[in-house]
């Protein structure tokens, strides 16, 4: 990943330099390299932010929800925003190049529709974001269970079906909330075109720490705490749970 980030940064610098050295009459070339520089810069920045663990104040809040509220662990808006901006630049690069080639070429330029087709997935992604089918998401902890809203996935696991909480590592820290084999596990994809989240084969909720504004260790301790002490889950319907998490008051209460 570090190599990919460095390569994206190098292309960013080269594209920016090429855009600055273009002739006054080569506006199309200058625009192309400026968009390419933006795309590569966003790609490098996305890699740095996405793979860097969150160390700031945890983004946890109480959200009223009728008679029973929930404790929300918010996703990293910076990560999602960079992802959308990166894909948007990809769409502008492909579609813009297709239009430039079509307008300024004599005859029918076959490369133009090819470039346009390359931009279709990027345009579709942006449309899915605007329609709300791809969202930043969050993790909602309620007295009844855990609701996960990923980028392209919704999942729910009731506390009574939780069999345990396990820490895992795949080059980045992750927490698995494991469900019993007969768990009342609900899940659905929110986007038919893109699968940015994996649906596990067994009942569980996979919590990718890279996507949340909270320290990975603290997030694991929070999930483990409420899985171990069912009598305290009613706090998740009140501001008390948010206070406990912010104060890191997760010691054994017994």
Secondary structure, DSSP 8 states (H G I E B T S, - for coil): -HHHHHHHHHHHHHHHHHHHT--TT-HHHHHHHHHHHHHHHHHHHHHHHHHS---SS--EEEE--TTS-EEEEEB-HHHHHHHHHHHHHHHHHHHHHHHHHHHHSSS--HHHHHHHHHHHHHHHHHHHHHTTSS---EEEE-SSEEEEE-SSEEEEEEGGGEEEEEEEESSSEEEEEEE-TT--EEEEES-SS---S---SSSEEEEEGGGBSS-HHHHHHHHHHHHH-GGGGGGGGSHHHHHHHHHT--S---
